[in-house]
Amino acid sequence: MMKKLIPLLLMPLAVTLAQPGLGFGARHKAWDKDLDLTKEQQEKITDLRTDFQKEAIDMRADMQKLRLELQEQMRTDKPNRKAIEATVDKITAQQNAIMKARVNTHLGVREVLTPEQREKFDARPMKQGFGRERGLRPGRGFRRW
């Protein structure tokens, strides 16, 4: 029974991902139209995005490891406050590095654009800018350890 149920549960996901304009990179394909990018600009922007994504994957993985380390430190019978604070500092440094990499990539994209394209690019809401939109989200406070 369960073997028959799993494909039925996964079907809506597959249908959704198969829709045109949805999924990874769909937002960036709209750039081609909106900004009237040349083939050379498209290639440069794709290279910038790919380089950022590779770098960000490693940085996020390192940050996740640090978060696990922090959880372990917090769960001990006698937490070492200095060690915990040092781990928190490492996590915030990693967040800072990710943000700087995102900003540098964004600036790199702007350098590829003409002044007219840059004006359109800058007029977009941030979530339509470059890279993943992050920041504060409603209802997301401190997590419980």
Buried (B, 14 or more C-beta within 10 A) or exposed (E): EEEEEEEEEEEEEEEEEEEEEEEEEEBBEEBBEEBEBEEEBBEBBEEBBEEBEEBBEEBEEBBEEBBEBBEEBEEEEEEEEEEBEEBBEBBEEBBEBBEEBBEEBBEBBBEBBBEEBBEBBEEBEEEBBBBEEEEEEEEEEEEEE
